[in-house]
Amino acid sequence: MQIRRSGQVGTLGGALALLALAAVAHADPVKCQKQIIKTLASFKKISLTAPEKCLDKENQGKLPGPCPDAATQLKIH
């Protein structure tokens, strides 16, 4: 019978967690749009500067090449 109780408690906890997530899902559209723009700007900056830094290192002989190397590709994606 103790196993059944713990299962019920787990189910109740899971239901409460879903309710909490559902409450978070109703975000302000303006805040969401601002966050999307902020994230896209960050991605743009990284996707432009990371290959440039890789090429600079290659030209200085600090990186054997070719660019973009695996580390740079991971930064971009």
mmCIF file of the N, C-alpha and C atoms, coordinates in Angstrom:
data_MODEL
# 
_entry.id   MODEL 
# 
loop_
_atom_site.group_PDB 
_atom_site.id 
_atom_site.type_symbol 
_atom_site.label_atom_id 
_atom_site.label_alt_id 
_atom_site.label_comp_id 
_atom_site.label_asym_id 
_atom_site.label_entity_id 
_atom_site.label_seq_id 
_atom_site.pdbx_PDB_ins_code 
_atom_site.Cartn_x 
_atom_site.Cartn_y 
_atom_site.Cartn_z 
_atom_site.occupancy 
_atom_site.B_iso_or_equiv 
_atom_site.pdbx_formal_charge 
_atom_site.auth_seq_id 
_atom_site.auth_comp_id 
_atom_site.auth_asym_id 
_atom_site.auth_atom_id 
_atom_site.pdbx_PDB_model_num 
ATOM 1   N N  . MET A 1 1  ? 0.813  -1.187 0.000   1.00 0.00 ? 1  MET A N  1 
ATOM 2   C CA . MET A 1 1  ? 0.000  0.000  0.000   1.00 0.00 ? 1  MET A CA 1 
ATOM 3   C C  . MET A 1 1  ? 0.864  1.261  0.000   1.00 0.00 ? 1  MET A C  1 
ATOM 4   N N  . GLN A 1 2  ? 2.056  1.197  0.547   1.00 0.00 ? 2  GLN A N  1 
ATOM 5   C CA . GLN A 1 2  ? 2.936  2.359  0.552   1.00 0.00 ? 2  GLN A CA 1 
ATOM 6   C C  . GLN A 1 2  ? 3.386  2.705  -0.862  1.00 0.00 ? 2  GLN A C  1 
ATOM 7   N N  . ILE A 1 3  ? 3.545  1.708  -1.694  1.00 0.00 ? 3  ILE A N  1 
ATOM 8   C CA . ILE A 1 3  ? 3.955  1.954  -3.077  1.00 0.00 ? 3  ILE A CA 1 
ATOM 9   C C  . ILE A 1 3  ? 2.861  2.734  -3.802  1.00 0.00 ? 3  ILE A C  1 
ATOM 10  N N  . ARG A 1 4  ? 1.640  2.372  -3.551  1.00 0.00 ? 4  ARG A N  1 
ATOM 11  C CA . ARG A 1 4  ? 0.524  3.055  -4.182  1.00 0.00 ? 4  ARG A CA 1 
ATOM 12  C C  . ARG A 1 4  ? 0.483  4.526  -3.755  1.00 0.00 ? 4  ARG A C  1 
ATOM 13  N N  . ARG A 1 5  ? 0.719  4.804  -2.493  1.00 0.00 ? 5  ARG A N  1 
ATOM 14  C CA . ARG A 1 5  ? 0.702  6.183  -2.010  1.00 0.00 ? 5  ARG A CA 1 
ATOM 15  C C  . ARG A 1 5  ? 1.803  7.006  -2.668  1.00 0.00 ? 5  ARG A C  1 
ATOM 16  N N  . SER A 1 6  ? 2.989  6.451  -2.757  1.00 0.00 ? 6  SER A N  1 
ATOM 17  C CA . SER A 1 6  ? 4.067  7.209  -3.370  1.00 0.00 ? 6  SER A CA 1 
ATOM 18  C C  . SER A 1 6  ? 3.758  7.464  -4.843  1.00 0.00 ? 6  SER A C  1 
ATOM 19  N N  . GLY A 1 7  ? 3.096  6.531  -5.497  1.00 0.00 ? 7  GLY A N  1 
ATOM 20  C CA . GLY A 1 7  ? 2.693  6.743  -6.885  1.00 0.00 ? 7  GLY A CA 1 
ATOM 21  C C  . GLY A 1 7  ? 1.681  7.860  -6.991  1.00 0.00 ? 7  GLY A C  1 
ATOM 22  N N  . GLN A 1 8  ? 0.763  7.930  -6.048  1.00 0.00 ? 8  GLN A N  1 
ATOM 23  C CA . GLN A 1 8  ? -0.230 8.998  -6.052  1.00 0.00 ? 8  GLN A CA 1 
ATOM 24  C C  . GLN A 1 8  ? 0.421  10.344 -5.790  1.00 0.00 ? 8  GLN A C  1 
ATOM 25  N N  . VAL A 1 9  ? 1.374  10.373 -4.892  1.00 0.00 ? 9  VAL A N  1 
ATOM 26  C CA . VAL A 1 9  ? 2.075  11.611 -4.599  1.00 0.00 ? 9  VAL A CA 1 
ATOM 27  C C  . VAL A 1 9  ? 2.858  12.047 -5.835  1.00 0.00 ? 9  VAL A C  1 
ATOM 28  N N  . GLY A 1 10 ? 3.500  11.100 -6.514  1.00 0.00 ? 10 GLY A N  1 
ATOM 29  C CA . GLY A 1 10 ? 4.241  11.415 -7.729  1.00 0.00 ? 10 GLY A CA 1 
ATOM 30  C C  . GLY A 1 10 ? 3.329  11.957 -8.812  1.00 0.00 ? 10 GLY A C  1 
ATOM 31  N N  . THR A 1 11 ? 2.153  11.379 -8.949  1.00 0.00 ? 11 THR A N  1 
ATOM 32  C CA . THR A 1 11 ? 1.193  11.841 -9.945  1.00 0.00 ? 11 THR A CA 1 
ATOM 33  C C  . THR A 1 11 ? 0.716  13.242 -9.605  1.00 0.00 ? 11 THR A C  1 
ATOM 34  N N  . LEU A 1 12 ? 0.454  13.485 -8.334  1.00 0.00 ? 12 LEU A N  1 
ATOM 35  C CA . LEU A 1 12 ? 0.021  14.805 -7.900  1.00 0.00 ? 12 LEU A CA 1 
ATOM 36  C C  . LEU A 1 12 ? 1.124  15.831 -8.135  1.00 0.00 ? 12 LEU A C  1 
ATOM 37  N N  . GLY A 1 13 ? 2.370  15.459 -7.820  1.00 0.00 ? 13 GLY A N  1 
ATOM 38  C CA . GLY A 1 13 ? 3.497  16.361 -8.052  1.00 0.00 ? 13 GLY A CA 1 
ATOM 39  C C  . GLY A 1 13 ? 3.670  16.660 -9.527  1.00 0.00 ? 13 GLY A C  1 
ATOM 40  N N  . GLY A 1 14 ? 3.496  15.642 -10.360 1.00 0.00 ? 14 GLY A N  1 
ATOM 41  C CA . GLY A 1 14 ? 3.594  15.836 -11.802 1.00 0.00 ? 14 GLY A CA 1 
ATOM 42  C C  . GLY A 1 14 ? 2.511  16.756 -12.325 1.00 0.00 ? 14 GLY A C  1 
ATOM 43  N N  . ALA A 1 15 ? 1.303  16.595 -11.795 1.00 0.00 ? 15 ALA A N  1 
ATOM 44  C CA . ALA A 1 15 ? 0.193  17.453 -12.206 1.00 0.00 ? 15 ALA A CA 1 
ATOM 45  C C  . ALA A 1 15 ? 0.453  18.896 -11.797 1.00 0.00 ? 15 ALA A C  1 
ATOM 46  N N  . LEU A 1 16 ? 0.983  19.087 -10.605 1.00 0.00 ? 16 LEU A N  1 
ATOM 47  C CA . LEU A 1 16 ? 1.291  20.443 -10.151 1.00 0.00 ? 16 LEU A CA 1 
ATOM 48  C C  . LEU A 1 16 ? 2.391  21.065 -11.006 1.00 0.00 ? 16 LEU A C  1 
ATOM 49  N N  . ALA A 1 17 ? 3.369  20.274 -11.395 1.00 0.00 ? 17 ALA A N  1 
ATOM 50  C CA . ALA A 1 17 ? 4.439  20.772 -12.250 1.00 0.00 ? 17 ALA A CA 1 
ATOM 51  C C  . ALA A 1 17 ? 3.889  21.196 -13.614 1.00 0.00 ? 17 ALA A C  1 
ATOM 52  N N  . LEU A 1 18 ? 2.962  20.410 -14.155 1.00 0.00 ? 18 LEU A N  1 
ATOM 53  C CA . LEU A 1 18 ? 2.350  20.767 -15.441 1.00 0.00 ? 18 LEU A CA 1 
ATOM 54  C C  . LEU A 1 18 ? 1.543  22.054 -15.326 1.00 0.00 ? 18 LEU A C  1 
ATOM 55  N N  . LEU A 1 19 ? 0.851  22.228 -14.213 1.00 0.00 ? 19 LEU A N  1 
ATOM 56  C CA . LEU A 1 19 ? 0.095  23.467 -14.016 1.00 0.00 ? 19 LEU A CA 1 
ATOM 57  C C  . LEU A 1 19 ? 1.029  24.668 -13.928 1.00 0.00 ? 19 LEU A C  1 
ATOM 58  N N  . ALA A 1 20 ? 2.160  24.495 -13.264 1.00 0.00 ? 20 ALA A N  1 
ATOM 59  C CA . ALA A 1 20 ? 3.126  25.578 -13.156 1.00 0.00 ? 20 ALA A CA 1 
ATOM 60  C C  . ALA A 1 20 ? 3.699  25.926 -14.526 1.00 0.00 ? 20 ALA A C  1 
ATOM 61  N N  . LEU A 1 21 ? 3.989  24.925 -15.335 1.00 0.00 ? 21 LEU A N  1 
ATOM 62  C CA . LEU A 1 21 ? 4.503  25.173 -16.678 1.00 0.00 ? 21 LEU A CA 1 
ATOM 63  C C  . LEU A 1 21 ? 3.454  25.832 -17.560 1.00 0.00 ? 21 LEU A C  1 
ATOM 64  N N  . ALA A 1 22 ? 2.203  25.442 -17.392 1.00 0.00 ? 22 ALA A N  1 
ATOM 65  C CA . ALA A 1 22 ? 1.132  26.042 -18.183 1.00 0.00 ? 22 ALA A CA 1 
ATOM 66  C C  . ALA A 1 22 ? 1.000  27.521 -17.851 1.00 0.00 ? 22 ALA A C  1 
ATOM 67  N N  . ALA A 1 23 ? 1.198  27.877 -16.586 1.00 0.00 ? 23 ALA A N  1 
ATOM 68  C CA . ALA A 1 23 ? 1.121  29.277 -16.196 1.00 0.00 ? 23 ALA A CA 1 
ATOM 69  C C  . ALA A 1 23 ? 2.255  30.073 -16.837 1.00 0.00 ? 23 ALA A C  1 
ATOM 70  N N  . VAL A 1 24 ? 3.417  29.479 -16.977 1.00 0.00 ? 24 VAL A N  1 
ATOM 71  C CA . VAL A 1 24 ? 4.559  30.157 -17.577 1.00 0.00 ? 24 VAL A CA 1 
ATOM 72  C C  . VAL A 1 24 ? 4.357  30.320 -19.080 1.00 0.00 ? 24 VAL A C  1 
ATOM 73  N N  . ALA A 1 25 ? 3.600  29.446 -19.695 1.00 0.00 ? 25 ALA A N  1 
ATOM 74  C CA . ALA A 1 25 ? 3.412  29.456 -21.145 1.00 0.00 ? 25 ALA A CA 1 
ATOM 75  C C  . ALA A 1 25 ? 2.672  30.694 -21.635 1.00 0.00 ? 25 ALA A C  1 
ATOM 76  N N  . HIS A 1 26 ? 2.000  31.390 -20.751 1.00 0.00 ? 26 HIS A N  1 
ATOM 77  C CA . HIS A 1 26 ? 1.251  32.582 -21.144 1.00 0.00 ? 26 HIS A CA 1 
ATOM 78  C C  . HIS A 1 26 ? 2.119  33.824 -20.948 1.00 0.00 ? 26 HIS A C  1 
ATOM 79  N N  . ALA A 1 27 ? 3.160  33.925 -21.736 1.00 0.00 ? 27 ALA A N  1 
ATOM 80  C CA . ALA A 1 27 ? 4.100  35.037 -21.612 1.00 0.00 ? 27 ALA A CA 1 
ATOM 81  C C  . ALA A 1 27 ? 3.596  36.241 -22.409 1.00 0.00 ? 27 ALA A C  1 
ATOM 82  N N  . ASP A 1 28 ? 4.122  37.383 -22.067 1.00 0.00 ? 28 ASP A N  1 
ATOM 83  C CA . ASP A 1 28 ? 3.793  38.623 -22.752 1.00 0.00 ? 28 ASP A CA 1 
ATOM 84  C C  . ASP A 1 28 ? 4.412  38.598 -24.154 1.00 0.00 ? 28 ASP A C  1 
ATOM 85  N N  . PRO A 1 29 ? 3.613  38.780 -25.208 1.00 0.00 ? 29 PRO A N  1 
ATOM 86  C CA . PRO A 1 29 ? 4.137  38.711 -26.580 1.00 0.00 ? 29 PRO A CA 1 
ATOM 87  C C  . PRO A 1 29 ? 5.248  39.725 -26.859 1.00 0.00 ? 29 PRO A C  1 
ATOM 88  N N  . VAL A 1 30 ? 5.148  40.907 -26.277 1.00 0.00 ? 30 VAL A N  1 
ATOM 89  C CA . VAL A 1 30 ? 6.172  41.930 -26.502 1.00 0.00 ? 30 VAL A CA 1 
ATOM 90  C C  . VAL A 1 30 ? 7.498  41.486 -25.902 1.00 0.00 ? 30 VAL A C  1 
ATOM 91  N N  . LYS A 1 31 ? 7.453  40.913 -24.709 1.00 0.00 ? 31 LYS A N  1 
ATOM 92  C CA . LYS A 1 31 ? 8.677  40.414 -24.077 1.00 0.00 ? 31 LYS A CA 1 
ATOM 93  C C  . LYS A 1 31 ? 9.280  39.278 -24.899 1.00 0.00 ? 31 LYS A C  1 
ATOM 94  N N  . CYS A 1 32 ? 8.431  38.415 -25.423 1.00 0.00 ? 32 CYS A N  1 
ATOM 95  C CA . CYS A 1 32 ? 8.919  37.306 -26.256 1.00 0.00 ? 32 CYS A CA 1 
ATOM 96  C C  . CYS A 1 32 ? 9.597  37.836 -27.508 1.00 0.00 ? 32 CYS A C  1 
ATOM 97  N N  . GLN A 1 33 ? 8.983  38.805 -28.164 1.00 0.00 ? 33 GLN A N  1 
ATOM 98  C CA . GLN A 1 33 ? 9.564  39.368 -29.379 1.00 0.00 ? 33 GLN A CA 1 
ATOM 99  C C  . GLN A 1 33 ? 10.902 40.044 -29.087 1.00 0.00 ? 33 GLN A C  1 
ATOM 100 N N  . LYS A 1 34 ? 10.987 40.765 -27.966 1.00 0.00 ? 34 LYS A N  1 
ATOM 101 C CA . LYS A 1 34 ? 12.248 41.411 -27.595 1.00 0.00 ? 34 LYS A CA 1 
ATOM 102 C C  . LYS A 1 34 ? 13.329 40.376 -27.337 1.00 0.00 ? 34 LYS A C  1 
ATOM 103 N N  . GLN A 1 35 ? 12.971 39.267 -26.683 1.00 0.00 ? 35 GLN A N  1 
ATOM 104 C CA . GLN A 1 35 ? 13.951 38.221 -26.404 1.00 0.00 ? 35 GLN A CA 1 
ATOM 105 C C  . GLN A 1 35 ? 14.406 37.547 -27.693 1.00 0.00 ? 35 GLN A C  1 
ATOM 106 N N  . ILE A 1 36 ? 13.491 37.341 -28.622 1.00 0.00 ? 36 ILE A N  1 
ATOM 107 C CA . ILE A 1 36 ? 13.836 36.739 -29.917 1.00 0.00 ? 36 ILE A CA 1 
ATOM 108 C C  . ILE A 1 36 ? 14.817 37.647 -30.660 1.00 0.00 ? 36 ILE A C  1 
ATOM 109 N N  . ILE A 1 37 ? 14.544 38.943 -30.683 1.00 0.00 ? 37 ILE A N  1 
ATOM 110 C CA . ILE A 1 37 ? 15.426 39.895 -31.363 1.00 0.00 ? 37 ILE A CA 1 
ATOM 111 C C  . ILE A 1 37 ? 16.797 39.918 -30.699 1.00 0.00 ? 37 ILE A C  1 
ATOM 112 N N  . LYS A 1 38 ? 16.812 39.907 -29.365 1.00 0.00 ? 38 LYS A N  1 
ATOM 113 C CA . LYS A 1 38 ? 18.071 39.912 -28.623 1.00 0.00 ? 38 LYS A CA 1 
ATOM 114 C C  . LYS A 1 38 ? 18.895 38.654 -28.947 1.00 0.00 ? 38 LYS A C  1 
ATOM 115 N N  . THR A 1 39 ? 18.228 37.504 -28.994 1.00 0.00 ? 39 THR A N  1 
ATOM 116 C CA . THR A 1 39 ? 18.908 36.247 -29.293 1.00 0.00 ? 39 THR A CA 1 
ATOM 117 C C  . THR A 1 39 ? 19.420 36.230 -30.728 1.00 0.00 ? 39 THR A C  1 
ATOM 118 N N  . LEU A 1 40 ? 18.622 36.723 -31.663 1.00 0.00 ? 40 LEU A N  1 
ATOM 119 C CA . LEU A 1 40 ? 19.061 36.776 -33.064 1.00 0.00 ? 40 LEU A CA 1 
ATOM 120 C C  . LEU A 1 40 ? 20.250 37.722 -33.239 1.00 0.00 ? 40 LEU A C  1 
ATOM 121 N N  . ALA A 1 41 ? 20.252 38.837 -32.533 1.00 0.00 ? 41 ALA A N  1 
ATOM 122 C CA . ALA A 1 41 ? 21.377 39.768 -32.617 1.00 0.00 ? 41 ALA A CA 1 
ATOM 123 C C  . ALA A 1 41 ? 22.649 39.111 -32.083 1.00 0.00 ? 41 ALA A C  1 
ATOM 124 N N  . SER A 1 42 ? 22.511 38.369 -31.006 1.00 0.00 ? 42 SER A N  1 
ATOM 125 C CA . SER A 1 42 ? 23.657 37.660 -30.439 1.00 0.00 ? 42 SER A CA 1 
ATOM 126 C C  . SER A 1 42 ? 24.170 36.612 -31.419 1.00 0.00 ? 42 SER A C  1 
ATOM 127 N N  . PHE A 1 43 ? 23.263 35.877 -32.032 1.00 0.00 ? 43 PHE A N  1 
ATOM 128 C CA . PHE A 1 43 ? 23.654 34.863 -33.016 1.00 0.00 ? 43 PHE A CA 1 
ATOM 129 C C  . PHE A 1 43 ? 24.367 35.511 -34.208 1.00 0.00 ? 43 PHE A C  1 
ATOM 130 N N  . LYS A 1 44 ? 23.838 36.641 -34.667 1.00 0.00 ? 44 LYS A N  1 
ATOM 131 C CA . LYS A 1 44 ? 24.445 37.343 -35.801 1.00 0.00 ? 44 LYS A CA 1 
ATOM 132 C C  . LYS A 1 44 ? 25.867 37.767 -35.460 1.00 0.00 ? 44 LYS A C  1 
ATOM 133 N N  . LYS A 1 45 ? 26.048 38.312 -34.265 1.00 0.00 ? 45 LYS A N  1 
ATOM 134 C CA . LYS A 1 45 ? 27.377 38.768 -33.851 1.00 0.00 ? 45 LYS A CA 1 
ATOM 135 C C  . LYS A 1 45 ? 28.355 37.599 -33.809 1.00 0.00 ? 45 LYS A C  1 
ATOM 136 N N  . ILE A 1 46 ? 27.932 36.493 -33.212 1.00 0.00 ? 46 ILE A N  1 
ATOM 137 C CA . ILE A 1 46 ? 28.802 35.313 -33.106 1.00 0.00 ? 46 ILE A CA 1 
ATOM 138 C C  . ILE A 1 46 ? 29.097 34.740 -34.485 1.00 0.00 ? 46 ILE A C  1 
ATOM 139 N N  . SER A 1 47 ? 28.074 34.654 -35.330 1.00 0.00 ? 47 SER A N  1 
ATOM 140 C CA . SER A 1 47 ? 28.275 34.039 -36.643 1.00 0.00 ? 47 SER A CA 1 
ATOM 141 C C  . SER A 1 47 ? 29.156 34.882 -37.555 1.00 0.00 ? 47 SER A C  1 
ATOM 142 N N  . LEU A 1 48 ? 29.283 36.178 -37.259 1.00 0.00 ? 48 LEU A N  1 
ATOM 143 C CA . LEU A 1 48 ? 30.168 37.029 -38.053 1.00 0.00 ? 48 LEU A CA 1 
ATOM 144 C C  . LEU A 1 48 ? 31.572 37.121 -37.474 1.00 0.00 ? 48 LEU A C  1 
ATOM 145 N N  . THR A 1 49 ? 31.676 37.152 -36.147 1.00 0.00 ? 49 THR A N  1 
ATOM 146 C CA . THR A 1 49 ? 32.996 37.348 -35.540 1.00 0.00 ? 49 THR A CA 1 
ATOM 147 C C  . THR A 1 49 ? 33.782 36.050 -35.373 1.00 0.00 ? 49 THR A C  1 
ATOM 148 N N  . ALA A 1 50 ? 33.112 34.941 -35.146 1.00 0.00 ? 50 ALA A N  1 
ATOM 149 C CA . ALA A 1 50 ? 33.821 33.673 -34.919 1.00 0.00 ? 50 ALA A CA 1 
ATOM 150 C C  . ALA A 1 50 ? 34.667 33.257 -36.127 1.00 0.00 ? 50 ALA A C  1 
ATOM 151 N N  . PRO A 1 51 ? 34.145 33.276 -37.351 1.00 0.00 ? 51 PRO A N  1 
ATOM 152 C CA . PRO A 1 51 ? 35.003 32.928 -38.496 1.00 0.00 ? 51 PRO A CA 1 
ATOM 153 C C  . PRO A 1 51 ? 36.163 33.911 -38.690 1.00 0.00 ? 51 PRO A C  1 
ATOM 154 N N  . GLU A 1 52 ? 35.908 35.180 -38.400 1.00 0.00 ? 52 GLU A N  1 
ATOM 155 C CA . GLU A 1 52 ? 36.964 36.187 -38.527 1.00 0.00 ? 52 GLU A CA 1 
ATOM 156 C C  . GLU A 1 52 ? 38.100 35.892 -37.548 1.00 0.00 ? 52 GLU A C  1 
ATOM 157 N N  . LYS A 1 53 ? 37.762 35.566 -36.312 1.00 0.00 ? 53 LYS A N  1 
ATOM 158 C CA . LYS A 1 53 ? 38.777 35.227 -35.315 1.00 0.00 ? 53 LYS A CA 1 
ATOM 159 C C  . LYS A 1 53 ? 39.543 33.975 -35.721 1.00 0.00 ? 53 LYS A C  1 
ATOM 160 N N  . CYS A 1 54 ? 38.834 33.017 -36.291 1.00 0.00 ? 54 CYS A N  1 
ATOM 161 C CA . CYS A 1 54 ? 39.474 31.789 -36.751 1.00 0.00 ? 54 CYS A CA 1 
ATOM 162 C C  . CYS A 1 54 ? 40.488 32.107 -37.858 1.00 0.00 ? 54 CYS A C  1 
ATOM 163 N N  . LEU A 1 55 ? 40.099 32.939 -38.814 1.00 0.00 ? 55 LEU A N  1 
ATOM 164 C CA . LEU A 1 55 ? 41.008 33.319 -39.898 1.00 0.00 ? 55 LEU A CA 1 
ATOM 165 C C  . LEU A 1 55 ? 42.217 34.098 -39.369 1.00 0.00 ? 55 LEU A C  1 
ATOM 166 N N  . ASP A 1 56 ? 41.981 34.958 -38.388 1.00 0.00 ? 56 ASP A N  1 
ATOM 167 C CA . ASP A 1 56 ? 43.095 35.698 -37.781 1.00 0.00 ? 56 ASP A CA 1 
ATOM 168 C C  . ASP A 1 56 ? 44.093 34.735 -37.145 1.00 0.00 ? 56 ASP A C  1 
ATOM 169 N N  . LYS A 1 57 ? 43.600 33.745 -36.416 1.00 0.00 ? 57 LYS A N  1 
ATOM 170 C CA . LYS A 1 57 ? 44.486 32.755 -35.778 1.00 0.00 ? 57 LYS A CA 1 
ATOM 171 C C  . LYS A 1 57 ? 45.234 31.942 -36.832 1.00 0.00 ? 57 LYS A C  1 
ATOM 172 N N  . GLU A 1 58 ? 44.547 31.618 -37.918 1.00 0.00 ? 58 GLU A N  1 
ATOM 173 C CA . GLU A 1 58 ? 45.185 30.860 -38.998 1.00 0.00 ? 58 GLU A CA 1 
ATOM 174 C C  . GLU A 1 58 ? 46.303 31.688 -39.647 1.00 0.00 ? 58 GLU A C  1 
ATOM 175 N N  . ASN A 1 59 ? 46.040 32.969 -39.871 1.00 0.00 ? 59 ASN A N  1 
ATOM 176 C CA . ASN A 1 59 ? 47.048 33.852 -40.475 1.00 0.00 ? 59 ASN A CA 1 
ATOM 177 C C  . ASN A 1 59 ? 48.246 34.073 -39.556 1.00 0.00 ? 59 ASN A C  1 
ATOM 178 N N  . GLN A 1 60 ? 48.024 34.022 -38.249 1.00 0.00 ? 60 GLN A N  1 
ATOM 179 C CA . GLN A 1 60 ? 49.106 34.197 -37.276 1.00 0.00 ? 60 GLN A CA 1 
ATOM 180 C C  . GLN A 1 60 ? 49.869 32.899 -37.031 1.00 0.00 ? 60 GLN A C  1 
ATOM 181 N N  . GLY A 1 61 ? 49.397 31.817 -37.603 1.00 0.00 ? 61 GLY A N  1 
ATOM 182 C CA . GLY A 1 61 ? 50.048 30.524 -37.431 1.00 0.00 ? 61 GLY A CA 1 
ATOM 183 C C  . GLY A 1 61 ? 49.675 29.818 -36.128 1.00 0.00 ? 61 GLY A C  1 
ATOM 184 N N  . LYS A 1 62 ? 48.660 30.299 -35.449 1.00 0.00 ? 62 LYS A N  1 
ATOM 185 C CA . LYS A 1 62 ? 48.223 29.694 -34.186 1.00 0.00 ? 62 LYS A CA 1 
ATOM 186 C C  . LYS A 1 62 ? 47.240 28.550 -34.418 1.00 0.00 ? 62 LYS A C  1 
ATOM 187 N N  . LEU A 1 63 ? 46.745 28.448 -35.636 1.00 0.00 ? 63 LEU A N  1 
ATOM 188 C CA . LEU A 1 63 ? 45.766 27.430 -35.990 1.00 0.00 ? 63 LEU A CA 1 
ATOM 189 C C  . LEU A 1 63 ? 46.146 26.874 -37.349 1.00 0.00 ? 63 LEU A C  1 
ATOM 190 N N  . PRO A 1 64 ? 46.220 25.540 -37.493 1.00 0.00 ? 64 PRO A N  1 
ATOM 191 C CA . PRO A 1 64 ? 46.660 24.975 -38.767 1.00 0.00 ? 64 PRO A CA 1 
ATOM 192 C C  . PRO A 1 64 ? 45.655 25.178 -39.903 1.00 0.00 ? 64 PRO A C  1 
ATOM 193 N N  . GLY A 1 65 ? 44.380 25.394 -39.577 1.00 0.00 ? 65 GLY A N  1 
ATOM 194 C CA . GLY A 1 65 ? 43.359 25.602 -40.599 1.00 0.00 ? 65 GLY A CA 1 
ATOM 195 C C  . GLY A 1 65 ? 42.730 24.292 -41.018 1.00 0.00 ? 65 GLY A C  1 
ATOM 196 N N  . PRO A 1 66 ? 41.850 24.232 -41.891 1.00 0.00 ? 66 PRO A N  1 
ATOM 197 C CA . PRO A 1 66 ? 41.166 25.343 -42.534 1.00 0.00 ? 66 PRO A CA 1 
ATOM 198 C C  . PRO A 1 66 ? 40.070 25.926 -41.637 1.00 0.00 ? 66 PRO A C  1 
ATOM 199 N N  . CYS A 1 67 ? 39.704 27.125 -41.920 1.00 0.00 ? 67 CYS A N  1 
ATOM 200 C CA . CYS A 1 67 ? 38.630 27.784 -41.166 1.00 0.00 ? 67 CYS A CA 1 
ATOM 201 C C  . CYS A 1 67 ? 37.327 27.677 -41.944 1.00 0.00 ? 67 CYS A C  1 
ATOM 202 N N  . PRO A 1 68 ? 36.222 27.572 -41.282 1.00 0.00 ? 68 PRO A N  1 
ATOM 203 C CA . PRO A 1 68 ? 36.062 27.466 -39.837 1.00 0.00 ? 68 PRO A CA 1 
ATOM 204 C C  . PRO A 1 68 ? 36.382 26.054 -39.347 1.00 0.00 ? 68 PRO A C  1 
ATOM 205 N N  . ASP A 1 69 ? 37.128 25.981 -38.263 1.00 0.00 ? 69 ASP A N  1 
ATOM 206 C CA . ASP A 1 69 ? 37.463 24.690 -37.669 1.00 0.00 ? 69 ASP A CA 1 
ATOM 207 C C  . ASP A 1 69 ? 36.282 24.200 -36.828 1.00 0.00 ? 69 ASP A C  1 
ATOM 208 N N  . ALA A 1 70 ? 36.436 23.046 -36.225 1.00 0.00 ? 70 ALA A N  1 
ATOM 209 C CA . ALA A 1 70 ? 35.340 22.446 -35.455 1.00 0.00 ? 70 ALA A CA 1 
ATOM 210 C C  . ALA A 1 70 ? 34.921 23.328 -34.281 1.00 0.00 ? 70 ALA A C  1 
ATOM 211 N N  . ALA A 1 71 ? 35.880 23.917 -33.587 1.00 0.00 ? 71 ALA A N  1 
ATOM 212 C CA . ALA A 1 71 ? 35.554 24.772 -32.434 1.00 0.00 ? 71 ALA A CA 1 
ATOM 213 C C  . ALA A 1 71 ? 34.742 25.988 -32.871 1.00 0.00 ? 71 ALA A C  1 
ATOM 214 N N  . THR A 1 72 ? 35.116 26.559 -34.004 1.00 0.00 ? 72 THR A N  1 
ATOM 215 C CA . THR A 1 72 ? 34.386 27.728 -34.520 1.00 0.00 ? 72 THR A CA 1 
ATOM 216 C C  . THR A 1 72 ? 32.987 27.337 -34.948 1.00 0.00 ? 72 THR A C  1 
ATOM 217 N N  . GLN A 1 73 ? 32.865 26.191 -35.578 1.00 0.00 ? 73 GLN A N  1 
ATOM 218 C CA . GLN A 1 73 ? 31.541 25.731 -36.016 1.00 0.00 ? 73 GLN A CA 1 
ATOM 219 C C  . GLN A 1 73 ? 30.622 25.494 -34.823 1.00 0.00 ? 73 GLN A C  1 
ATOM 220 N N  . LEU A 1 74 ? 31.177 24.979 -33.723 1.00 0.00 ? 74 LEU A N  1 
ATOM 221 C CA . LEU A 1 74 ? 30.378 24.781 -32.523 1.00 0.00 ? 74 LEU A CA 1 
ATOM 222 C C  . LEU A 1 74 ? 29.893 26.102 -31.941 1.00 0.00 ? 74 LEU A C  1 
ATOM 223 N N  . LYS A 1 75 ? 30.711 27.131 -32.012 1.00 0.00 ? 75 LYS A N  1 
ATOM 224 C CA . LYS A 1 75 ? 30.295 28.447 -31.522 1.00 0.00 ? 75 LYS A CA 1 
ATOM 225 C C  . LYS A 1 75 ? 29.157 29.011 -32.357 1.00 0.00 ? 75 LYS A C  1 
ATOM 226 N N  . ILE A 1 76 ? 29.217 28.775 -33.652 1.00 0.00 ? 76 ILE A N  1 
ATOM 227 C CA . ILE A 1 76 ? 28.209 29.306 -34.562 1.00 0.00 ? 76 ILE A CA 1 
ATOM 228 C C  . ILE A 1 76 ? 26.878 28.584 -34.405 1.00 0.00 ? 76 ILE A C  1 
ATOM 229 N N  . HIS A 1 77 ? 26.933 27.287 -34.231 1.00 0.00 ? 77 HIS A N  1 
ATOM 230 C CA . HIS A 1 77 ? 25.688 26.507 -34.151 1.00 0.00 ? 77 HIS A CA 1 
ATOM 231 C C  . HIS A 1 77 ? 25.311 26.394 -32.744 1.00 0.00 ? 77 HIS A C  1 
# 
